[in-house]
Amino acid sequence: MNQNVQIFGILLLYTFVRLLAAAAFEDGNNNNVKITKHSLELTQTINIQRQEFMQRQCELLEANRQTVDDLTELQMDHMIVDKEHKLLYCYVPKVACTNWKRVLMLLTGKWQNGTDPLQIPGSLAHSVGMFTKFYDLSEEERAQVLSEEYTRFILVRHPFERLLSAYRNKLEGGSPSARYFQSRVGRQIVRELRPGASNESLNQGNDVQFGEFVQYLLTPELSRTNQTDYNEHWEVIAKLCNPCVMKYNVVGKYDTLLDDSALALYLAGAKNLTFPTGHKPSSTRANLRNYFDPLPIGAIRHLYEIYEEDFRLFDYGMDDVLGFEFG
């Protein structure tokens, strides 16, 4: 049978299983949900294809010349290690990292007040010192993490969808976290990039437009610490997680969050623990064109260049945003 036909058949069956799972998850979190062996096998088939694609891109980008010894502490800061379950998880802000940290708190015994991860306060899950990081390990332990013994897990998302999610959550919303970012980043954007801004906007920073946020990202002297690093919520995933060095063997995507999370937990031997299914589906993907269409094509091209490594490593395209790809 033609290989493309085989892959298409696998994808069709995979989609069908996902639809059945989604129907079962509509009523909120269900820690008793059973993941079938067949579903896991389908997920692993897709996962292996993602790994192989990522490795080919690493070779094309010549990004696999770096070794783990070259990583700085900052480059290892997002890599959480559970030695007991031989699991490394590199968390990416705006890609379900709060819920995954909650799951890891249960897995590592850091939460004893029940088994529902959604009951764990997000602020506690994000608290400093909660988890062992990759930089805490000895040289021997790091080598073990990079061996076949460990499950090395990363969850990624379309770069522009993740970027828009960060903007909507941190600069457009009214949550305490949004007010924090508005008072710092928002006010800076208004002050530096909006001629004739009102006193209210200068004081509050709570009415930053998406186009202004993009202009901010394209102005490194404003948006990058020492003109090199972005805030973690919109930093390039490849910089946060260094996939060509770490060689993740579970490459999850936000679109297949439940399936990929189930696979990672299964491979880590996490019995009787499932990723919370009661998370609210994001409306960001549906709103992409509304936010990006008004932007100048040059600005979108420059944004693409910033996040190009993520586009290439994780097999994302521009068609969702523009309706066509850059040549």
Summary of the structure (lengths in Angstrom):
residues: 327
radius of gyration: 20.3
end to end distance: 32.8
largest distance: 67.6
contacts: 946
relative contact order: 0.16
helix: 57%
strand: 7%
